[in-house]
Amino acid sequence: PPPPLQYSLLLQHLVGDKRQPRVWDPAALGGIPCPPKSEEQKMVERVMESCPFKAALACVGGFVLGGAFGIFTAGIDTNVGFDPKDPYRTPTAREVLKDMGQRGISYAKNFAIVGAMFSCTECVVESYRGKSDWKNSVISGCITGGAIGFRAGLKAGVIGCGGFAAFSAAVDYYLR
């Protein structure tokens, strides 16, 4: 019998009986092999991906950011200690510091509430949809902005929904 052609050997090697099962090895592909995760690492990941942890983190982050923003705006506000009887009076350092503290706490509480609302809403939407994409933040932004604006009426709720959803989409686009 004539010797087998080269392509016959190649076909037997690729699809025939001589075909070897391919072992998937990231190191062979140039990737960095990673060891299997321990139970402690898996537990920490589960905690950090949980809705209560995300909400608490957003609340603390919002509190810190809001406090810093409140202190900043109070520091540059020209109406601190303004007296209509004496418009040229310069406010004292005590008045400025008092206003900075009050405004910092006020902004901090508001930002913390908004951060917790958005984070909880996003986590619920993500759990319901079963996906993690940009739509979750847009839906959550609309719900959060609508809920905040709805206290002032339906029109304000609709504007709040659209504005917060657009802002969430912009932030998500920038971060991803």
Salt bridges, closest charged atoms under 4 A:
GLU39 OE2 - LYS42 NZ 3.82
GLU45 OE2 - LYS37 NZ 2.76
GLU49 OE1 - LYS54 NZ 3.67
ASP77 OD2 - ARG103 NH2 2.65
GLU95 OE2 - ARG89 NH2 3.23
ASP99 OD2 - ARG103 NH2 3.41
ASP133 OD1 - ARG129 NH1 2.69
ASP172 OD1 - ARG176 NE 3.29
